Amino acid sequence: MPKDSDNAVVFGVGIIFGVLAGALIGVLTAPKSGEEVRQKIKDTVDVYSNKKCDELVKTKTASVNMIKKMGYTIEKQLNRLNEAVKAGRMAAAKRKEENSTEYENF
């Protein structure tokens, strides 16, 4: 996936979660009785759970793919860091050996 596409997916997921959170807060803070609020939440959940929303499936798939890609990128960077640390240790050991050999020859 290109980087712009990743940003668009993140933005889309953020909008969806923001809208859902705003709707839930709005329903919960509305001046209605508890019974009315619970019934409205139940009706809303029933409507959305009975519908198959392709956009939600696409967003979920894109989110899972992005998380996998981030995990791969993190793992790749950790491997590069480990290799750099190993190379640094080897260089330090080599330098120490060269210095001790020069000292003995002096």
Long-range contacts (C-beta under 8 A, 24 or more apart in sequence): 1-65, 1-66, 1-69, 6-66, 6-69, 9-59, 9-62, 9-63, 9-66, 10-66, 12-59, 12-62, 13-59, 13-62, 13-63, 16-56, 16-59
